[in-house]
Structures are given as C-alpha cells and as structure tokens.
C-alpha cells in the first residue's frame, strides 16, 4: 500500500504543477506532452483525479490519529 500511496502522491503533485502552469501561463503541460484531447492525455487526467481521491484515505487516517503526520515532520507508523 505504501507504493500505491507514493505513486498517487506523485501523480497528485504532477496534477498540481500542471494546474499551476495553466493558471500562471495558460500552459497545459500534459496536453503539450501527449496532445490536447488525446487518449493518453485523458488517461493522465483520469489517473491524476483518481490519485487525488485515493489520497483522501491517508488524510482521513491521519486525521483520525488527531494530528496529520505532515504536521509532526515525520511519516506515520
């Protein structure tokens, strides 16, 4: 499960960087790399979206333990 969390976290970061580029420069990196509206670009967008949903799981888990691990400065056990 740790590997899945790592992969989804990386995809969420990629999505966040892409949205930052869209907002700042009107530049969609995913579309530039894979073609606007292409099947591959759509797959990337779907994977980023699913990854964001998946990342809710560790967030809720950390919240149940009263303090997110990010606030403690180290990973949860």
Secondary structure, 3 states (H helix, E strand, C coil): CHHHHHHHHHHHHHHHHHHHHHHHHCCCHHHHHHCCCCHHHHHHHHHHHHHHHHHHHHHHHHHHCCCCHHHHCCCCC
